[in-house]
């Protein structure tokens, strides 16, 4: 299993000449793939295949769509090119399936995390209703990407439109020594509870989000400088993609991959010769 990864340099943020075929609706333009807000989507109406292209610059080793309405039968294909004219392919994911639906009521059909009750569908790339669905690809670093082409085909989609939110694409940091045992994940929400005069417990509800707490107990010197630079570069200001079980597949990778922000700026403590200790807290955006 690969060590955790933080995709910290998102080339989409500086992408130029973004195009959508067919065109997006005017109120939900393709430029919304640059927006971190949950309510911002790029939407294309009336077709079941969608092509997005753009010019980028930088090393790329990871890709993720955060917030989409693709069905389990959809495919996503990412191609990277070393030239703006998109004639020299340097990476081709091929058409990858988004994921097979898992069902809470049938654990045998979802061995990676089925629950023994309920009848609600549970997608491999999805979470609870109202939370973003993720599609992620990790691959060997492409250092000379100049353009990309993203193709989505979803013939079984009955919504009448295809949409996606924030896209992350770029290079990542991964520690030589993985996070220590004791990694914490929790669901949080800003909901407020109030007891009425009649005794009922009412809720002013808000959507849930995930919280992660990780400890790097033995960070090597080779990682210390890179992590320190990463913290200075993104701080609590910039959203990043984190995956604690990258490439593992199934429910574990799904549940521990998220678009997040650091909620604290951790210190680095020297614990042994050439080793450092630090911890990080991150919240899903």
C-alpha positions as CSV (number, residue, x, y, z in Angstrom):
1,X,0.0,0.0,0.0
2,X,1.3,3.4,-0.9
3,X,1.9,6.0,1.8
4,X,-0.5,8.9,2.2
5,X,-0.5,11.7,-0.4
6,X,-1.3,15.4,-0.4
7,X,-2.0,16.8,-3.9
8,X,-0.8,20.3,-3.1
9,X,-0.1,22.0,-6.5
10,X,-3.3,22.1,-8.5
11,X,-2.5,23.1,-12.1
12,X,-6.2,23.5,-12.8
13,X,-6.2,26.8,-10.8
14,X,-4.0,28.4,-13.5
15,X,-5.4,26.5,-16.5
16,X,-6.2,28.6,-19.6
17,X,-8.4,28.1,-22.6
18,X,-10.8,25.8,-20.8
19,X,-13.4,24.4,-23.3
20,X,-16.4,22.2,-22.9
21,X,-18.0,20.1,-25.7
22,X,-21.0,20.4,-25.6
23,X,-21.0,23.9,-24.0
24,X,-21.9,24.3,-20.4
25,X,-25.0,26.2,-19.4
26,X,-24.3,29.8,-18.9
27,X,-24.9,29.9,-15.2
28,X,-22.7,26.9,-14.5
29,X,-19.7,27.4,-16.7
30,X,-16.7,25.1,-17.2
31,X,-14.6,27.6,-15.1
32,X,-16.4,26.3,-12.1
33,X,-14.0,23.3,-12.0
34,X,-11.6,25.9,-10.4
35,X,-14.0,26.7,-7.6
36,X,-13.7,25.0,-4.2
37,X,-17.3,25.8,-3.0
38,X,-19.6,22.8,-2.8
39,X,-22.4,24.6,-4.6
40,X,-20.3,25.4,-7.6
41,X,-20.6,23.0,-10.6
42,X,-19.9,22.9,-14.3
43,X,-23.0,21.5,-16.0
44,X,-23.6,20.3,-19.5
45,X,-27.2,19.5,-20.5
46,X,-28.8,17.2,-23.0
47,X,-26.0,14.7,-23.8
48,X,-24.3,11.7,-22.2
49,X,-20.8,12.3,-23.4
50,X,-18.7,15.3,-22.4
51,X,-15.2,16.5,-23.4
52,X,-13.3,19.1,-21.5
53,X,-9.9,20.5,-22.6
54,X,-7.5,23.1,-21.4
55,X,-3.9,24.2,-21.2
56,X,-1.9,23.6,-18.1
57,X,1.7,23.8,-16.9
58,X,3.5,21.6,-14.4
59,X,4.2,18.1,-13.2
60,X,1.1,16.0,-12.8
61,X,0.8,12.7,-10.9
62,X,-2.8,12.8,-9.6
63,X,-6.3,13.7,-10.7
64,X,-9.6,14.0,-8.9
65,X,-13.1,15.2,-9.6
66,X,-14.9,16.3,-6.5
67,X,-18.6,16.5,-6.6
68,X,-20.2,14.9,-9.7
69,X,-23.5,13.2,-10.7
70,X,-21.9,10.3,-12.8
71,X,-23.5,6.9,-12.4
72,X,-21.6,3.7,-11.5
73,X,-21.7,2.8,-15.2
74,X,-19.9,6.0,-16.4
75,X,-16.3,6.0,-17.7
76,X,-13.8,8.8,-17.3
77,X,-10.7,9.1,-19.5
78,X,-7.8,11.6,-18.9
79,X,-5.2,12.3,-21.5
80,X,-2.2,14.6,-21.0
81,X,-0.1,16.1,-23.8
82,X,3.3,17.6,-23.9
83,X,2.2,20.2,-26.5
84,X,-0.7,22.7,-26.6
85,X,-1.8,21.4,-30.0
86,X,-2.5,18.1,-28.2
87,X,-0.7,15.9,-30.7
88,X,1.9,14.2,-28.3
89,X,0.3,12.1,-25.7
90,X,2.4,11.6,-22.5
91,X,-0.3,10.0,-20.4
92,X,-3.6,8.1,-21.1
93,X,-5.6,6.7,-18.3
94,X,-7.9,4.8,-20.8
95,X,-11.6,4.8,-20.1
96,X,-11.9,4.0,-16.3
97,X,-15.2,2.9,-14.7
98,X,-16.5,5.3,-12.1
99,X,-17.6,2.5,-9.8
100,X,-20.1,-0.2,-9.1
101,X,-23.0,0.7,-6.8
102,X,-22.8,-0.8,-3.3
103,X,-25.9,-1.5,-1.3
104,X,-26.3,-1.2,2.4
105,X,-28.8,-3.9,2.6
106,X,-26.6,-6.5,0.9
107,X,-23.2,-6.9,2.5
108,X,-22.3,-9.7,0.1
109,X,-22.6,-7.3,-2.8
110,X,-20.3,-4.8,-1.2
111,X,-17.5,-6.6,0.6
112,X,-15.5,-3.4,1.0
113,X,-17.9,-1.9,3.5
114,X,-21.5,-3.1,3.2
115,X,-23.8,-2.6,6.2
116,X,-26.4,-5.1,7.3
117,X,-29.3,-2.7,7.3
118,X,-31.1,-0.2,5.1
119,X,-31.8,-0.2,1.4
120,X,-30.1,3.0,0.2
121,X,-27.6,2.9,-2.7
122,X,-24.0,3.5,-1.8
123,X,-21.6,4.3,-4.6
124,X,-17.9,3.3,-4.5
125,X,-17.0,6.9,-5.1
126,X,-19.7,8.5,-3.0
127,X,-20.5,9.3,0.5
128,X,-23.8,10.3,2.2
129,X,-26.5,12.2,0.3
130,X,-25.5,15.9,0.2
131,X,-21.7,15.2,0.4
132,X,-19.4,15.3,-2.6
133,X,-18.7,12.2,-4.7
134,X,-15.1,11.6,-5.7
135,X,-13.3,10.1,-8.7
136,X,-9.5,9.8,-8.3
137,X,-6.6,8.6,-10.4
138,X,-3.0,8.2,-9.3
139,X,-0.2,7.6,-11.9
140,X,3.5,8.0,-12.5
141,X,4.5,11.7,-12.6
142,X,4.2,13.4,-16.0
143,X,6.6,16.4,-15.8
144,X,6.0,18.0,-19.1
145,X,2.2,18.3,-19.4
146,X,1.1,21.3,-21.4
147,X,-2.6,20.4,-22.1
148,X,-5.2,17.9,-21.0
149,X,-8.4,16.3,-22.4
150,X,-11.0,14.8,-20.1
151,X,-13.7,12.6,-21.6
152,X,-16.8,11.5,-19.6
153,X,-19.3,9.0,-21.0
154,X,-22.4,8.2,-19.0
155,X,-25.1,6.7,-21.2
156,X,-27.1,5.4,-18.2
157,X,-27.5,8.8,-16.6
158,X,-31.1,9.7,-16.3
159,X,-30.6,13.2,-14.9
160,X,-30.7,14.9,-18.3
161,X,-27.3,16.6,-17.5
162,X,-23.8,15.8,-16.5
163,X,-22.0,18.0,-13.9
164,X,-18.8,18.1,-11.9
165,X,-17.4,20.4,-9.3
166,X,-13.8,21.1,-8.3
167,X,-11.0,19.3,-10.1
168,X,-7.6,18.6,-8.6
169,X,-4.7,17.8,-11.0
170,X,-1.0,18.1,-10.2
171,X,1.9,16.9,-8.1
172,X,1.7,15.5,-4.6
173,X,3.8,15.1,-1.5
174,X,4.1,11.7,0.1
175,X,6.2,11.0,3.2
176,X,9.0,8.4,3.3
177,X,7.6,7.1,6.6
178,X,3.8,6.9,6.6
179,X,1.5,8.4,9.1
180,X,1.6,6.6,12.5
181,X,-1.1,4.2,13.7
182,X,-3.9,6.2,15.4
183,X,-5.1,8.1,12.3
184,X,-8.4,9.6,13.2
185,X,-11.4,10.3,11.0
186,X,-14.7,11.7,12.2
187,X,-17.9,13.1,10.8
188,X,-18.6,16.7,11.9
189,X,-21.4,19.1,11.3
190,X,-22.4,22.6,12.3
191,X,-26.0,21.6,13.2
192,X,-27.5,23.2,16.3
193,X,-29.8,21.2,18.6
194,X,-32.6,22.9,20.6
195,X,-35.2,21.5,22.9
196,X,-38.7,22.9,22.5
197,X,-41.1,23.8,25.3
198,X,-43.0,20.6,24.5
199,X,-39.9,18.5,25.0
200,X,-39.0,17.7,21.3
201,X,-35.4,17.9,20.2
202,X,-35.2,20.0,17.1
203,X,-32.2,20.4,14.8
204,X,-31.1,23.3,12.6
205,X,-29.3,21.0,10.2
206,X,-26.2,21.5,8.1
207,X,-24.4,19.0,5.8
208,X,-21.8,16.8,7.4
209,X,-18.1,17.0,6.6
210,X,-15.1,14.8,7.5
211,X,-12.3,15.6,9.9
212,X,-8.9,13.9,9.9
213,X,-6.1,13.9,12.5
214,X,-2.8,12.4,11.6
215,X,0.5,12.1,13.3
216,X,3.9,11.9,11.5
217,X,5.8,10.2,14.3
218,X,9.1,9.7,12.4
219,X,9.4,12.2,9.6
220,X,12.7,11.9,7.9
221,X,14.9,14.9,7.2
222,X,14.4,14.3,3.5
223,X,10.7,15.0,4.1
224,X,11.0,17.8,6.7
225,X,12.0,20.5,4.3
226,X,9.3,19.6,1.7
227,X,6.6,19.4,4.3
228,X,7.7,22.7,5.9
229,X,7.6,24.4,2.5
230,X,4.2,22.8,1.8
231,X,2.8,24.3,5.0
232,X,4.1,27.7,4.2
233,X,2.8,27.6,0.7
234,X,-0.8,26.5,1.4
235,X,-1.2,27.3,5.1
236,X,-4.9,27.3,6.1
237,X,-5.7,29.3,2.9
238,X,-5.5,26.8,0.1
239,X,-7.5,23.6,-0.4
240,X,-5.7,20.4,-1.3
241,X,-6.6,16.8,-2.0
242,X,-5.5,14.2,0.6
243,X,-5.6,10.5,0.3
244,X,-4.5,8.3,3.3
245,X,-4.9,5.0,1.3
246,X,-4.1,6.0,-2.2
247,X,-4.6,3.4,-4.9
248,X,-6.0,0.9,-2.5
249,X,-9.5,1.0,-3.9
250,X,-12.8,0.1,-2.2
251,X,-14.4,1.7,0.8
252,X,-11.2,2.5,2.7
253,X,-9.7,4.6,0.0
254,X,-13.1,6.2,-0.6
255,X,-13.6,7.2,3.0
256,X,-10.1,8.5,3.5
257,X,-9.8,10.6,0.4
258,X,-11.1,14.2,0.6
259,X,-10.6,17.8,-0.5
260,X,-9.5,19.5,2.7
261,X,-7.9,22.5,4.3
262,X,-5.4,22.4,7.2
263,X,-7.1,23.7,10.3
264,X,-3.9,24.1,12.2
265,X,-0.3,24.9,11.2
266,X,1.7,22.2,13.0
267,X,5.1,22.6,14.5
268,X,8.0,20.2,13.8
269,X,9.7,18.7,16.8
270,X,13.1,17.0,16.7
271,X,12.7,13.6,18.3
272,X,15.9,11.8,17.1
273,X,18.9,12.3,14.9
274,X,17.4,13.3,11.5
275,X,13.9,12.5,12.5
276,X,11.0,14.9,13.4
277,X,7.5,14.6,14.8
278,X,4.5,16.6,13.8
279,X,0.7,16.2,13.5
280,X,-1.9,17.7,11.2
281,X,-5.6,18.3,11.4
282,X,-7.6,18.7,8.2
283,X,-11.3,19.3,7.5
284,X,-13.2,18.5,4.3
285,X,-14.2,21.7,2.4
